[in-house]
Amino acid sequence: MAATTVALAHFRPLLPFDAHLFFLWQNAAVDLFFCLSGFTLSYVYSRENFQFSSYLMARVARIYPLYVLTLIIAGAFYIWPLVIDPVTYPTRTAFSDFLLQALMLNCWPVVGSCVHWNPPAWSISVEWFCYVLLFPLLLLQNAPRSTPIKLLCLVVLSAVSYRLFMEYYDERLTNPELYVAKSQWSYWLNLLRGLFGFTAGWIVFASFEKRDGLHTFCTTFSTPIWLGFVAILVLWYCGRIHSQALVFLFPFVVLAATDPASATSRLLGSRPLHFLGVISYSIYMTHIIVYALFILALKSRPDTWPMSVYVLLVGTTFLISTGTYFAIEMPARNAIRRLQRMRLARIIP
């Protein structure tokens, strides 16, 4: 649902009564990804069964094939033909950005420029940092045992992430152009969001594993937590709060969703939403490219499109995402894993 929200927010259809505003929490949705990643990896791996090489290969198999394909398509279709300019975006800079993006390093401060030709890919660069450097370190640590300390850590992580976002978020950084942000903190912001969200997910898993008071509270009051989610969106719609305030709720939303008996968990576990989750990475990585191709094909501004075009855009994105999942994600992932098993078989006769 979060990945679909990001896609719909980027499409920005002209819905009546400003209803499209309820999709425009896409920035916060990415923070939910980070929290879920920290929780999921902590669920799958433990200090006892962790093998860095196998773990890293599994991460590469999961994200890289589609990532690099969409990078190449983005460059071929609308970056090199339309954006490369010797003044605003020199070829040398573009080539450097391509290499750093191919290595998933371009959102790392100091190393990269933060430019991403496929804009959602910045979060994959941040995830890669968390995979390679943060998660192995977290595995070596013991999460806070006390429930009040866990709660305090989650609130502090969310508060710092929220404050930094409100102060230093600069959406122009990912654009392919020569640009210097007003503050150096803007270059660090997205990585810090990833670190804080991922660490929050790690703490949330510790609460889930121990079935402590925090877990009991979140699963008992699952419905009020989800209603709080809706309330923040309504308050944002009324201009009373920023949608980024959702980051305060995400750790508790994740914990609430671990109760399989709750109504929201049953809804999220339904076949349609489960399938949407299966293809969510494809939706996230392909939707901007589909959008750009629609703009090129129709040769008109999106704000002039009728609703029928938006319906076709959403449907096309869904079909292409389904295709890329079954034709690219799954086969590439299985091929990489087979190579890994063959390598291990040679090492261990």
C-alpha positions, 0 to 999 in steps of 0.5 A: 500500500505504501509503494502504491501510495508513492506511485499515485502521489507521483501521478497526482491525478486531478480528483475532485475536492482535492481528494488526491491530497490523501495520497501525498504522504509519499515522503513518509511512506518511504520512512515506513519502508525503512522501518519495515526493512529493519523489522523484516531483516531482524526477523529473518536473521539472527546473530547465530545464523548470520553469514555476511556473504550469503546475506549480502548475496540474498540482498543483491538478488532481491533488489539489484536486477530490477534496480539496474534495469530501471536505471538503464531504461531511465537513462536511455529513454528520458535522461540522456535524450532530454536532460543532458545539457552541457550547462545544467548537467554536463556529460562528465557529471552524468557519467559519474552519476551513472556509475555511482547509481549503478553501485547504489552509492549515489545517496551516500553523503560525501561519496555521491551527489544524491542525483537519481535518474529514477527518482525513487531509487534514492531509497534503494541506495539508502537501504543498501547502506543499511544492509551493508553497514548498519544491520551487521552492526545492529546484530552485534548489539542487544536491543534495549530490554526495558519497555520504557527504554524501547518506547523512549528510543522509538520516540527520539528516533522518530522526533529527530527524523521528523525535525531533520526532514522539516528543516532540511528536506530539499526535493531538488537534490535528486534532480539531474542538474548542477545544484547546491543545497543551502545546507550540508545537512540536506545531503545527509538527511535521506541517509539519516532517515534510513538509519533512524527508521531501520533502527526503529524497526530493529527495536520493534522486532525486539519488542515483538520477539519478547512479546513485551508490554509495548507489543501487547499495547500495540496489538490490543489497540490496533484499531485506534493506532490505525485510526490515528494514522487516518487522523494525521492525514485528516489533520494534514488535509486541514492544514493542522499538521504535516504528513511527515508526522506519520513517522511517529506512528510507523513503529507502532503500526508495524507492531500492531500489524503483527497481530494476525487476528486484528481486522487490519491484519486480516485486510492486509493479508487478503489475497489482493493486497498480498499480491499488491505487496508481492509486486510492490517493489516493481511498482515502486521502481517502474512507475516513474518510467511508465509516467515519463513514457506516457508524457513522451507519447501524449506530448502534453502536460499531465495536468491537462489529461482527462481521468481516463488517461490516469486510469490507463496509467495506473492500469499500465503500471500495474500490468508492467509491474506484474510483468517485471516481477515474473519476467525479471525479479523472480528469474534473476533472483533465482538465478543469482541464488542458484549461482550462490548454491553452486559456489557453496557446493564447490567450496563444501564438497 
